Amino acid sequence: MVSPTSSHAASPMSAAARLHANPLPPVMRATADAPVNAEQSESLDILAKARAFAEPLISGEMLDTGENILAHADAVAAILAGIGGSVAMQAASYLVYACPHLNKPEEVIGKAFGPQLAQLAMQTNQLVHVQRLSRAAESSTLGPDNTPLSPRVQTENVRKMLLAFSRDLRVVMLRLASRLQTLRHFAATKLPVPAVLASESLQVFAPLANRLGIWQIKWEMEDLSFRFLEPTTYKDIARLLDEKRTERERYMVALRERLEQALAAQGIVASVEGRPKHIYSIVRKMRGKSLPFERVFDIRALRVVVPGVADCYQTLSWVHEHFAPIAEEFDDYIAKPKANGYQSLHTVVRDADGGPIEVQIRTQAMHDHAEHGVAAHWAYKEAGTKGYAGVSATSEYDTKIAVLRQLLAWERDLSGAAQANAPGGGLFDDRIYVLTPDAAVVELPQGATPIDFAYTVHTNLGHRCRGAKVDGAMVPLNTQLANGQTVEITAIKEGGPSRDWLNPELGFLASPRARAKVRAWFNAQVMAETVARGREAVEKFLQRLGRTAIRLEDLASQLGFKSADGLFEVVGKDEYSLRNIEVLLNPPEPVPQADEYLHKKFKGAVARKSPSGVLVVGVDSLLTQLSRCCKPAPPDAIGGFVTRGKGVSIHRQDCSNFRELAARHGERVIDVRWGEHKGADASVYPVDVAVEAFDRQGLLRDISEVFAKEKMNVIGVQTQSVKGTAWMTFTVEIGDAVSLSKVLGTVRGVKGVRAARRR
């Protein structure tokens, strides 16, 4: 907070200058001026010990921003102290930068400062490292489609990474303080600021500080980032704020004194101050509401801090009684707090000249939360029941709930309300973020392996994956990855995946998307073998006919296929008779007399039942046969075709051979239907069942037992195994196709079976 004589936010450069003049953190400097109790002394000892531990390691080192690391750590500790951060968090600001200089940092720091502080330092250091690599690689990183990642995508990845590392919210606090100090450093030194750093600060870190309710960091980070990104606009608004500053401030001082006196007369001891003028918030209001500078309501603003909630509403009553309120600008965040826990009364009123004045009214507790956010929760907790800075700690349960509420609110902003409301849909539970060797961020499901990583980067890389390094060390391909790791894939020039990758018990794949890509590769291999088998059969058949000169594409087109591969596929699956090719290339001579005889023979005749159980049009004992290409069975829709010398051939109406014959010789198609067979007179019909399964010992026996239990006679079996996949064709006798559908469901439940269908 600044006095009402301030025209806009206090300059961060002055804070940086004071910091460099006296590098020790404020808590440590305060010991010279004020007595401390034993508990505080112990905390200060930890802070001093951490600084002394890190100083010889980092005092001569520089960050990539050009700032001395020890000076940066001092400043971060000071920022944390200023927002009520715990002494442990301040100590971690030094230990974070000591980690890279130690052989076994977690072990060394754990022995000196305890495992909790060691873990905090390690997690924060890992996040610093990951973000630095990611930011450095942004301009050169390629996405899955070999195009550069956009700044928006890369910023989104950084936001997700920050969430993924934030199970301990103190990690976030340390990163916020560190980023603010980095911005202050650029402001003080006037060095050019990388646009990606300023943009990341404005779009990722400042909104996170807002969600956590840490207004001090939020406003300063926004103003500094905006100043670096749009220096001209920043200077224009600063100039407008400075115009008529003396006149405006004189009025505000008089208003402040008037309000304090009026509240004192009512027995309310109030603190009335001017509210800082944050340039970025002014610009955002101007752009969001298309307002000129003169119509932004919080150019003149007061903040009133009173003892209790009742005093807030009593103060509001006085303000509205003596000034004209603007109804649409009133917000009661006490009755309905913001998602981050912020509480206050906001109102905008007009003075006698019609000028707007914004007034914020809150209690001291609300003000402390607004300024420090959740940062003080750890301070309260570590201070015990005695409290910290005069504020008593709530229960540990309440503290955790308050903290998690802030972070989960930010998570909802990121992942969307639908995902956040879905059970198990949180980013914490099911996502991790790792890096490519070029520092591109890759999002993976929890439990993902290097193979999942390879398929996410590129499908072809996944197919060719044969080994992996995680953080420079070779690991098995079924190793589960963790947040922040760098993964490098070793691949062969050509090749494909292993079938073991699809075995869930071996744990090679966690991503459904990667698993689908592996299955697609094997399906493509099987399809290629089927097409090759069909091509070979067609070419051999054409050689026997002496028609090798015909173009295969033309032949397929004449047979009604879109491509030659379409013809080869159905031939390779034994679903298309090569006899159709012969009929096409060597059509039989027409016999008008026979056609005329057939037309007359069946015209107007009644349906008669044949011994095969099919009702046909014609005379008794008409020769019929069930076609072997489609093997019809009741209640299949069927049709009849009058052959030359072999009676009527019965086909399923969806049979490709039948459709071809009907298209060429429609006059030979006759109506047929199934007759009724009951009891001992019931007939059985042979049908083919195709089964695809993982090949294993006992597979044929298990499937045969299913048919035996259903009392279906198996009269033929054909099997073929290709690279671990069994392709099996069972010829079984059934009474009707309905009973077969039930049996197929049971066959699909046999271990290893992937598909079972009637051919």
Residue pairs with C-beta under 8 A, 6 or more apart in sequence:
1 273
1 275
1 276
1 303
1 371
2 9
2 10
2 273
2 274
2 276
3 273
3 274
4 249
4 252
4 253
4 256
4 273
4 274
4 302
5 249
5 253
5 274
6 274
6 276
6 277
7 241
7 242
7 245
7 249
7 277
8 238
8 241
8 276
8 277
8 278
8 279
9 219
9 220
9 223
9 276
9 277
9 278
9 279
10 276
12 183
12 184
12 187
12 188
12 220
12 224
13 184
13 187
13 188
15 184
16 75
16 184
16 185
16 187
16 188
17 188
19 71
19 74
19 75
19 78
20 71
22 29
23 70
23 71
23 74
24 51
24 74
25 47
25 51
25 74
25 77
25 78
25 81
25 90
26 78
26 81
26 82
27 43
27 44
27 47
27 81
27 87
27 90
28 44
28 47
28 48
28 51
31 44
36 44
39 383
39 384
39 386
43 87
43 382
44 87
46 87
46 88
46 91
46 113
47 77
47 87
47 90
47 91
49 91
49 112
49 113
50 91
50 92
50 94
50 95
50 113
51 73
51 74
51 77
51 91
51 94
53 94
53 95
53 98
53 112
53 113
54 70
54 73
54 94
54 95
54 97
54 98
55 70
55 94
57 97
57 98
57 101
57 102
58 69
58 70
58 73
58 94
58 97
58 98
58 101
59 68
59 69
59 70
61 68
61 69
61 70
61 97
62 68
62 69
63 69
63 72
63 182
64 132
65 182
65 185
65 186
65 191
66 185
66 189
66 191
67 181
67 182
67 185
69 97
72 97
72 178
72 181
72 182
72 185
73 93
73 94
73 96
73 97
75 181
75 184
75 185
76 93
76 174
76 177
76 178
76 181
77 90
77 91
77 93
77 94
79 85
79 177
79 180
79 181
79 217
80 86
80 89
80 90
80 93
80 173
80 174
80 177
80 375
81 90
82 216
83 177
83 214
83 216
83 217
83 371
83 372
83 373
83 375
83 376
84 368
84 372
84 375
84 376
84 379
84 388
84 389
85 173
85 177
85 375
85 376
85 378
85 379
86 170
86 378
86 379
86 382
87 382
88 116
88 117
88 120
88 170
88 378
88 382
89 120
89 170
89 173
89 174
89 378
91 113
91 117
92 117
92 120
92 121
92 124
92 170
92 174
93 174
93 177
93 178
95 109
95 113
95 117
95 118
95 121
96 121
96 124
96 125
96 128
96 174
97 125
98 105
98 109
98 121
99 105
99 109
99 121
99 122
99 125
100 125
102 108
102 109
105 118
105 121
105 122
105 125
106 118
106 119
106 122
107 118
109 117
109 118
109 121
109 122
110 117
110 118
110 119
119 168
120 168
120 170
120 171
120 174
123 165
123 168
123 171
124 171
124 174
124 175
126 165
126 483
126 484
127 161
127 162
127 165
127 171
127 175
127 484
128 175
128 178
129 484
130 161
130 165
130 433
130 435
130 484
131 158
131 161
131 162
131 175
133 435
133 439
133 486
134 154
134 157
134 158
134 161
134 435
134 439
134 440
134 441
135 158
135 194
135 196
135 197
135 200
136 439
137 438
137 439
137 440
138 149
138 151
138 154
138 196
139 148
140 148
140 438
141 148
141 149
141 154
141 436
141 438
141 439
141 440
142 148
142 149
142 438
142 440
143 149
143 153
143 440
144 456
144 457
144 458
149 157
149 440
151 196
151 199
154 196
154 441
155 199
155 200
155 203
155 204
157 433
157 441
157 443
158 200
158 204
158 441
159 203
159 204
159 414
160 414
160 427
160 431
160 433
160 441
160 443
161 433
161 441
161 483
161 484
162 172
162 175
162 204
162 208
163 407
163 410
163 411
163 414
163 427
163 428
164 427
164 428
164 431
164 432
164 433
164 483
165 171
165 483
165 484
166 172
166 407
167 428
169 212
169 374
169 403
169 406
169 407
170 378
172 208
172 212
172 407
173 212
173 375
175 205
176 205
176 208
176 209
176 212
176 214
176 217
176 221
177 217
179 201
179 205
179 221
180 217
180 220
180 221
180 224
182 197
183 193
183 198
183 201
183 220
183 221
183 224
183 225
183 228
184 224
185 191
186 193
186 224
186 228
187 224
187 227
193 228
195 228
195 229
198 225
198 228
198 229
199 225
199 229
201 221
201 224
201 225
202 221
202 222
202 225
202 226
202 229
205 221
206 217
206 218
206 221
206 222
206 225
207 410
207 413
208 410
209 215
209 217
209 218
209 221
209 373
210 218
210 340
211 339
211 340
211 406
211 407
211 409
211 410
211 413
212 340
212 373
212 374
212 375
212 406
212 407
212 410
213 340
213 341
213 342
213 369
213 370
213 372
213 373
213 374
213 406
214 371
214 372
214 373
214 374
214 375
215 370
215 371
215 373
216 371
216 372
219 276
219 278
219 280
219 281
222 278
222 280
222 281
223 234
223 278
223 279
223 280
225 280
226 233
226 234
226 279
226 280
226 283
227 234
227 279
233 283
234 279
237 279
237 282
237 283
237 293
238 279
240 293
241 277
241 279
241 282
241 299
248 299
248 300
251 300
251 351
252 274
252 300
252 302
255 302
255 357
256 272
256 273
256 274
256 302
259 270
259 272
259 302
259 304
259 318
259 319
260 270
260 272
262 318
262 322
263 269
263 270
263 304
263 306
263 311
263 315
263 318
264 270
266 314
266 318
268 306
268 307
268 311
268 314
268 315
269 306
269 307
270 304
270 305
270 306
270 311
270 315
271 304
271 305
271 306
272 302
272 303
272 304
272 305
273 302
273 303
273 305
274 301
274 302
274 303
275 298
275 301
275 302
275 303
275 358
275 360
277 298
277 299
277 301
281 298
282 293
282 296
282 298
282 299
285 291
285 296
285 298
286 292
286 293
286 296
293 299
295 356
297 326
297 329
297 348
297 356
297 357
297 358
298 348
298 358
299 356
300 355
300 356
300 357
300 358
301 357
301 358
301 359
301 360
302 357
302 358
302 359
302 360
303 359
303 360
303 361
303 362
303 367
304 315
304 359
304 360
304 361
304 362
305 362
305 363
305 364
305 367
306 312
306 315
306 361
306 362
306 363
307 363
307 364
308 363
309 334
309 363
311 363
312 334
312 345
312 361
312 362
312 363
313 345
315 361
316 345
316 347
316 361
319 325
319 347
319 349
319 359
319 361
320 347
320 349
323 349
323 350
323 351
323 357
324 349
324 350
325 347
325 348
325 349
326 347
326 348
326 349
326 350
326 356
329 346
329 347
329 348
329 358
330 346
330 347
330 348
331 345
331 346
331 347
332 345
333 342
333 343
333 344
333 345
333 346
334 343
334 344
334 345
334 362
334 366
337 343
339 405
339 406
339 409
340 373
340 405
340 406
340 409
341 369
341 373
341 374
341 402
341 405
341 406
342 366
342 369
342 370
343 362
343 366
343 369
343 370
344 360
344 361
344 362
344 366
344 370
345 360
345 361
345 362
346 358
346 359
346 360
347 358
347 359
347 361
348 356
348 357
348 358
348 359
349 356
349 357
349 359
350 356
350 357
351 357
362 370
365 391
368 376
368 391
369 376
373 406
374 402
374 403
374 406
376 388
376 389
376 391
377 399
377 402
377 403
379 388
379 389
380 387
380 388
380 391
380 392
380 393
380 394
380 399
381 393
381 396
381 399
382 388
383 393
384 393
385 392
385 393
386 392
387 393
393 399
394 402
408 420
408 426
411 420
411 426
411 427
411 428
412 420
414 427
415 425
415 426
415 427
419 425
420 426
424 430
429 446
430 445
430 446
431 443
431 444
431 445
431 446
432 443
432 444
432 445
432 446
432 448
432 481
432 482
432 483
433 441
433 442
433 443
433 444
433 483
433 484
434 441
434 442
434 444
434 453
434 481
434 482
434 483
434 484
434 485
434 486
434 487
435 441
435 442
435 484
435 485
435 486
435 487
436 442
436 457
436 486
436 487
436 488
437 486
437 487
437 488
439 486
442 453
442 456
442 457
442 487
443 456
444 452
444 453
444 456
444 481
444 510
444 511
445 452
445 510
445 511
446 510
447 480
447 510
448 480
448 481
448 510
448 511
449 477
449 478
449 479
449 480
449 481
449 507
449 508
449 509
449 510
450 465
450 468
450 470
450 475
450 477
450 479
450 481
450 487
450 489
451 462
451 465
451 468
451 477
451 478
451 501
451 508
451 509
451 514
452 481
452 509
452 510
452 511
452 514
453 468
453 481
453 487
453 489
454 461
454 462
454 465
454 468
454 489
454 491
455 461
455 462
455 511
455 513
455 514
455 517
455 518
456 462
456 511
456 513
456 514
457 489
459 517
461 489
461 491
462 497
462 514
462 517
462 518
463 495
463 496
463 497
463 517
463 521
464 491
464 492
464 493
464 494
464 495
464 496
465 477
465 489
465 490
465 491
465 497
466 490
466 491
466 492
466 495
467 474
467 477
467 489
467 490
468 474
468 475
468 477
468 479
468 487
468 488
468 489
468 490
469 475
469 487
469 488
469 490
470 479
470 481
470 485
470 486
470 487
470 488
471 485
471 486
472 486
472 488
477 508
478 506
478 507
478 508
480 507
480 510
481 487
496 521
496 522
496 525
497 518
497 521
497 522
498 508
499 522
499 694
499 723
499 724
500 506
500 508
501 508
501 509
501 515
501 518
502 508
502 509
502 515
502 518
502 519
509 515
509 518
522 723
522 725
525 723
526 722
526 725
527 569
529 572
529 722
530 568
530 569
530 572
530 573
531 565
531 568
531 569
531 572
532 568
532 572
533 568
533 571
533 572
534 567
534 568
534 569
534 570
534 571
534 572
534 573
535 552
535 564
535 568
535 572
537 571
537 572
537 578
538 552
538 555
538 567
538 568
538 571
538 578
538 581
539 548
541 578
541 581
541 582
542 548
542 550
542 581
545 581
545 582
545 585
545 586
547 585
550 585
552 564
552 567
553 563
553 564
555 564
555 567
555 581
555 584
556 562
556 563
556 564
556 566
556 567
558 584
559 567
559 580
559 581
559 584
559 660
560 660
561 567
561 570
567 576
570 576
570 656
571 578
574 759
575 656
575 759
576 656
576 657
577 629
577 657
579 657
580 657
580 660
583 664
588 644
591 644
594 644
595 667
595 668
598 642
598 667
598 668
599 667
601 618
602 617
602 618
602 670
605 617
605 618
605 619
606 617
607 615
607 616
607 617
607 671
607 673
608 615
608 616
608 617
608 618
608 619
608 620
608 622
609 615
609 616
609 675
610 616
610 621
610 622
610 623
610 624
610 648
611 621
611 624
612 624
612 625
612 626
612 650
612 683
613 674
613 675
613 677
613 683
614 624
614 638
614 640
614 650
614 672
614 673
614 674
614 675
615 672
615 673
615 674
615 675
616 622
616 624
616 640
616 648
616 670
616 671
616 672
617 670
617 671
617 672
618 648
618 670
622 647
622 648
623 646
623 647
623 648
624 640
624 647
624 648
624 649
624 650
624 672
625 646
625 647
625 648
625 649
625 650
626 632
626 650
626 685
626 686
627 649
627 650
627 651
627 655
627 657
627 658
629 651
629 655
629 657
630 651
630 652
630 654
630 655
630 657
630 658
631 685
631 686
631 687
631 688
631 759
632 638
632 650
632 651
632 652
632 655
632 685
633 685
633 687
633 734
633 736
633 737
633 740
634 674
634 685
634 735
634 736
634 737
635 674
635 736
635 737
635 738
636 652
636 653
636 737
637 652
637 653
637 654
638 650
638 651
638 652
638 653
638 672
638 673
638 674
639 650
639 651
639 652
639 653
639 658
639 662
639 669
639 670
639 671
639 672
640 648
640 649
640 650
640 651
640 669
640 670
640 671
640 672
641 648
641 649
641 651
641 658
641 661
641 662
641 665
641 668
641 669
641 670
642 648
642 668
642 669
642 670
643 649
643 668
648 670
648 672
650 672
651 657
651 658
651 661
652 658
661 668
661 669
662 669
677 683
682 735
683 735
684 713
684 733
684 734
684 735
685 733
685 734
685 735
686 715
686 731
686 732
686 733
687 731
687 732
687 733
687 734
687 737
687 740
687 758
687 759
688 729
688 730
688 731
688 758
688 759
689 729
689 730
689 731
689 732
689 740
689 744
689 747
689 756
689 757
689 758
689 759
690 727
690 728
690 729
690 755
690 756
690 757
690 758
690 759
691 703
691 726
691 727
691 728
691 729
691 730
691 747
691 753
691 755
691 756
692 725
692 726
692 727
692 728
692 753
692 754
692 755
692 756
693 699
693 703
693 725
693 726
693 728
693 750
693 752
693 753
693 754
693 755
694 724
694 725
694 726
694 752
694 754
695 721
695 724
695 725
695 726
695 752
696 751
696 752
699 726
699 728
699 750
699 752
700 717
700 719
700 728
702 750
702 751
703 728
703 730
703 747
703 750
703 753
704 714
704 717
704 730
706 743
706 746
706 747
706 750
707 713
707 714
707 730
707 732
707 743
708 714
710 739
710 742
710 743
710 746
712 732
712 733
712 734
712 739
712 740
712 743
713 732
713 733
714 730
714 731
714 732
715 731
715 732
715 733
716 729
716 730
716 731
717 728
717 729
717 730
717 731
718 728
718 729
719 726
719 727
719 728
719 729
720 726
720 727
720 728
721 727
729 759
732 740
734 740
737 758
740 758
744 756
744 757
744 758
747 753
747 756
748 755
748 756
